[in-house]
């Protein structure tokens, strides 16, 4: 099922509770983003690997939303604009007990120095 805005698939479910690529490589992230076309969970642009933006570049999927508890914003890569979007399939964020940055066992002691500011 598609929404009225191109690039939003209301039926897409999140691919997990952490960044797909960081989890596979034993890496870590600061904040998480969800692709609203396919549900891919990737790390934000402040994170060292910027997997959400890499997913956009590789797939052309144009819209992300925050996957952080209490945040409900959408961002369109095509226009560079944030907007209020529709209600998506849950879950809408990573688990409340999941630390930021995360996952805890992969976060280096100098993590702040590794952020892209």
C-alpha positions in Angstrom: 0.0 0.0 0.0 1.3 3.4 -1.0 0.6 6.7 0.6 -0.3 9.8 -1.3 3.4 10.9 -1.2 5.8 9.1 -3.5 8.4 7.2 -1.6 6.3 6.2 1.4 5.2 2.6 1.7 2.7 2.2 4.6 3.1 -1.6 4.6 7.0 -1.6 5.0 8.1 -2.9 8.4 11.4 -2.0 10.1 14.3 -4.4 9.3 15.3 -4.7 13.0 16.2 -2.6 16.0 19.6 -1.4 14.9 21.6 -0.3 11.9 21.6 -3.3 9.5 25.1 -2.7 8.2 26.7 -1.7 11.5 25.2 -4.8 13.2 26.5 -7.1 10.5 30.0 -5.6 10.8 30.2 -5.3 14.6 30.0 -1.5 14.3 28.1 1.2 16.3 25.8 4.1 15.7 24.6 7.3 17.3 21.0 7.6 16.1 18.9 5.5 13.8 16.9 6.3 10.7 14.2 4.3 9.0 13.6 4.2 5.2 9.9 4.6 4.7 10.0 2.9 1.3 11.4 -0.5 2.4 11.9 -0.3 6.2 15.7 -0.4 6.2 17.2 0.8 9.5 20.4 2.7 9.0 22.6 5.0 11.1 22.4 8.8 10.9 24.8 11.1 9.2 26.4 12.0 12.6 27.3 8.3 13.0 30.7 7.2 11.6 29.3 5.2 8.7 26.2 7.1 7.7 24.4 4.0 6.4 20.9 5.7 6.1 22.3 8.2 3.5 24.3 5.4 1.8 21.0 3.4 1.5 19.4 6.4 -0.1 22.2 6.8 -2.6 22.3 3.1 -3.4 18.5 2.6 -3.8 17.0 6.0 -4.6 14.5 5.5 -1.7 13.8 9.2 -1.0 12.4 9.5 2.5 13.5 8.6 6.0 12.0 9.0 9.4 13.6 8.9 12.9 13.8 5.6 14.6 14.5 7.2 18.0 12.0 7.0 20.8 9.7 10.1 21.0 10.8 11.5 17.6 8.3 11.7 14.8 9.7 13.5 11.8 10.2 12.6 8.2 12.9 13.9 5.8 12.9 13.9 2.0 16.3 13.6 0.5 15.0 15.0 -2.8 14.0 18.4 -1.4 16.0 18.5 1.8 12.8 19.3 3.7 11.4 17.8 6.9 7.7 17.2 7.1 5.0 15.5 9.2 4.3 12.1 7.8 1.7 9.4 8.1 1.6 6.7 10.8 3.7 3.7 9.8 3.8 0.1 10.7 5.4 -0.4 14.1 7.7 -0.5 15.9 8.3 3.2 15.5 11.7 3.3 17.4 14.4 1.1 18.7 13.6 -0.4 22.2 13.7 2.0 25.0 16.4 0.0 26.8 18.7 0.1 23.8 21.4 2.7 24.6 22.4 5.7 22.5 25.0 5.3 21.1 24.6 1.6 20.6 24.9 -1.2 20.7 26.7 -0.9 24.1 29.2 -3.7 23.5 30.4 -2.1 20.2 30.7 1.6 21.3 34.4 2.7 21.6 35.5 4.7 24.6 36.4 7.6 22.3 33.1 7.5 20.4 32.5 11.3 20.6 35.7 11.9 18.7 34.5 9.6 15.9 31.3 11.5 15.2 30.7 13.4 12.0 29.7 16.9 13.2 
